């Protein structure tokens, strides 16, 4: 599991300096089918092409949503890795079956760590082996709840919001039992693989935290609602914060 942000040294490593947060809308009842294809056949092929598959999740509040995160060593590395994978044999073999589960795969945010060391630290993380891995079942007994918050910022507010989050919010979250894992802001570089669209013009700050259970998350949210530092951080946002409550699949690197 990723080392929490509040437990890292100043030299904590970012697993990937460029991240995609991908939200897929699926046909009703097809999520476990896609997870079976993804976890069983698509992870190793993507990583062999030069990506890091960081986490993949069921959305607990939207039964037909599949959420995942993948990372790259930079924008040029992203272009090269995506080209290699989507023009390679693994995707050719499984694209029709994967695409048959989807309504839309274009809700994608391109991100970078909010400050040095704010990305995922995956040192020591181990993915469940393909041989005998737990098949999709929706079973969450061995998993944390991973919560991604998407804060929509006004233009020019990124640096101040990131600084305040690092100084105030991480301590508040940790004090109330959350485990902050990573924080990101929008990567405004041009999408150099236009075959896969991303949401352009976005200005977001994204936090990722783990909780022992859905009840633990609810308790932390209640505590945050009464915390002045957290409320101050939320003021002045461009629009309301989005909260994604997620359950990791059995082969996710984070949240297991």
C-alpha positions in Angstrom: 0.0 0.0 0.0 1.2 3.5 -0.7 3.0 5.3 2.2 0.6 8.0 3.5 1.7 11.6 2.7 2.0 12.5 6.3 4.4 9.6 7.0 6.9 10.3 4.2 10.2 12.0 4.4 10.9 15.1 2.3 12.6 12.8 -0.2 9.5 10.7 -0.8 9.3 9.4 -4.4 6.5 10.1 -6.8 5.7 6.9 -8.7 4.8 8.8 -11.8 5.1 12.5 -12.6 2.1 12.3 -15.0 -1.1 10.7 -14.0 -4.4 10.0 -15.7 -7.6 9.7 -13.6 -10.0 7.8 -15.9 -13.8 7.5 -15.2 -15.6 5.0 -17.5 -19.4 4.8 -17.8 -20.4 1.2 -18.5 -23.4 -0.6 -19.8 -25.7 -1.7 -17.0 -24.4 -4.8 -15.3 -21.1 -5.0 -17.2 -18.6 -3.7 -14.6 -17.4 -7.1 -13.3 -17.0 -8.2 -16.9 -14.7 -5.3 -17.6 -12.8 -5.8 -14.4 -12.2 -9.4 -15.3 -10.8 -8.4 -18.6 -8.8 -5.5 -17.2 -7.3 -7.3 -14.2 -6.9 -10.6 -16.0 -5.5 -9.4 -19.3 -4.6 -5.7 -19.6 -2.4 -4.7 -16.7 0.8 -6.5 -17.6 0.6 -5.4 -21.3 0.2 -1.7 -20.3 3.1 -1.9 -17.9 5.3 -3.6 -20.4 4.6 -0.7 -22.7 6.0 1.7 -20.1 3.0 2.7 -17.9 2.2 2.1 -14.2 -1.3 0.9 -13.4 -1.7 2.4 -10.0 -5.2 1.6 -9.0 -8.5 0.4 -10.4 -11.9 0.6 -8.6 -15.6 0.0 -8.3 -17.4 3.3 -7.6 -19.5 2.5 -4.5 -22.2 5.1 -5.3 -22.5 4.5 -9.1 -22.8 0.8 -10.0 -22.0 1.3 -13.6 -18.7 3.3 -13.2 -15.2 1.9 -13.4 -12.5 4.3 -12.1 -8.7 3.8 -12.6 -5.4 5.6 -12.4 -2.3 5.1 -14.5 1.0 6.9 -14.5 3.8 7.8 -16.8 7.4 9.0 -16.5 6.5 12.2 -18.5 4.5 13.5 -21.3 6.8 12.2 -24.1 6.9 8.8 -22.2 3.1 8.9 -22.1 2.9 9.3 -25.9 5.3 6.5 -26.5 3.7 4.1 -24.0 0.2 4.7 -25.3 1.3 4.3 -28.8 3.0 1.0 -28.0 0.1 -0.4 -26.1 -2.8 0.7 -28.3 -1.0 -0.4 -31.5 0.2 -3.7 -29.9 -1.1 -7.2 -29.7 -2.6 -7.2 -26.2 -5.1 -4.4 -26.9 -5.8 -5.9 -30.4 -6.8 -9.1 -28.7 -9.0 -7.6 -26.0 -10.3 -4.2 -27.3 -13.5 -5.5 -28.7 -14.5 -7.3 -25.5 -13.5 -4.3 -23.4 -15.2 -1.7 -25.5 -18.4 -3.8 -25.6 -18.8 -3.1 -21.9 -18.5 0.7 -22.2 -20.8 3.6 -23.0 -18.1 6.3 -22.5 -14.4 6.3 -21.7 -13.7 10.0 -22.4 -13.9 11.4 -18.8 -10.2 11.7 -18.2 -8.2 14.2 -16.1 -4.5 14.7 -16.9 -2.6 15.4 -13.6 0.8 16.0 -12.0 1.9 15.8 -8.3 0.8 18.9 -6.4 4.3 19.3 -5.0 7.5 17.2 -5.0 6.7 14.0 -3.1 2.9 14.4 -3.4 2.5 11.6 -5.9 2.0 8.0 -5.0 4.8 6.2 -3.2 4.5 2.6 -4.5 7.7 1.4 -3.0 7.0 -2.0 -1.4 3.6 -2.3 -3.2 3.0 -5.7 -4.7 0.2 -6.6 -7.1 -1.7 -9.9 -6.6 -0.3 -12.5 -9.0 -2.3 -13.4 -12.1 -2.1 -17.1 -11.2 -4.9 -17.6 -8.8 -5.9 -14.0 -8.3 -9.3 -13.3 -6.8 -11.9 -13.0 -9.6 -14.3 -10.1 -9.7 -17.1 -10.5 -7.1 -17.5 -7.1 -5.5 -16.1 -8.5 -2.2 -14.6 -5.7 -0.2 -13.7 -7.4 3.0 -9.9 -7.2 2.4 -10.0 -3.7 1.0 -9.8 -0.1 2.3 -12.2 2.5 1.0 -10.3 4.9 -1.3 -11.7 8.4 -1.6 -10.8 10.7 -4.4 -11.9 14.4 -4.0 -11.9 16.6 -7.1 -11.7 20.2 -6.0 -12.5 22.6 -8.9 -10.3 25.7 -8.5 -10.5 29.2 -9.8 -7.9 30.2 -12.3 -4.5 30.9 -10.7 -5.5 29.3 -7.3 -3.5 26.1 -7.7 -0.3 27.1 -5.8 -2.2 28.6 -2.9 -4.6 25.7 -2.6 -1.8 23.2 -2.7 0.2 25.0 -0.1 -2.8 25.3 2.3 -3.7 21.6 1.7 -0.2 20.5 2.5 0.1 22.7 5.6 -3.3 22.3 7.1 -5.5 19.6 5.6 -3.1 16.7 5.7 -2.7 17.0 9.4 -6.5 17.4 9.9 -7.2 14.3 7.8 -4.6 12.2 9.6 -5.7 13.4 13.0 -9.2 12.0 12.3 -8.1 8.6 11.0 -7.7 9.2 7.2 -4.6 8.1 5.4 -3.7 10.7 2.8 -2.0 8.9 -0.1 -1.4 11.5 -2.8 -2.3 15.0 -4.1 -2.4 16.3 -7.7 -3.1 19.3 -9.8 -4.1 19.7 -13.4 -1.3 19.0 -16.0 -1.9 21.7 -18.6 0.4 20.3 -21.2 -1.2 19.6 -24.6 -2.6 16.1 -24.9 0.0 14.5 -27.2 -2.1 11.3 -27.8 -5.3 12.8 -29.1 -6.7 9.4 -30.0 -7.6 9.3 -26.2 -9.3 12.5 -25.3 -8.8 14.3 -22.0 -10.9 17.0 -20.3 -9.2 20.2 -21.5 -9.5 23.5 -19.7 -9.8 21.9 -16.3 -8.2 23.5 -13.2 -8.4 21.0 -10.4 -6.7 19.8 -7.2 -7.2 16.2 -6.4 -6.6 14.4 -3.1 -6.5 10.6 -2.6 -7.0 9.1 0.8 -7.6 5.6 2.2 -10.0 4.7 5.1 -10.5 1.5 6.9 -14.2 1.4 6.0 -17.1 3.4 4.7 -18.1 4.1 8.3 -14.6 5.5 9.0 -14.9 7.8 6.0 -18.3 9.1 7.2 -16.8 9.8 10.6 -13.9 11.7 9.1 -16.2 13.7 6.9 -18.3 14.7 9.9 -15.1 15.8 11.8 -13.9 17.8 8.8 -17.2 19.6 8.5 -16.4 21.1 12.0 -12.8 21.8 11.3 -12.1 25.5 10.6 -8.9 24.8 8.5 -10.9 22.4 6.3 -13.8 24.8 5.8 -11.4 27.7 5.0 -9.8 25.5 2.3 -13.2 24.8 0.7 -14.2 28.5 0.4 -13.7 30.1 -2.9 -13.9 27.0 -5.1 -15.2 27.4 -8.6 -17.9 24.7 -8.1 -18.7 22.0 -5.5 -16.2 19.4 -4.8 -16.7 15.9 -6.3 -16.3 12.9 -4.0 -15.6 9.5 -5.4 -15.9 6.6 -2.9 -14.1 3.7 -4.3 -13.5 0.0 -3.7 -10.2 -1.4 -5.1 -10.2 -4.4 -7.3 -8.1 -7.4 -6.1 -5.2 -6.4 -8.4 -5.1 -2.7 -7.5 -1.7 -1.5 -6.2 -3.4 1.0 -3.8 -6.2 0.3 -1.3 -5.6 -3.4 -0.8 
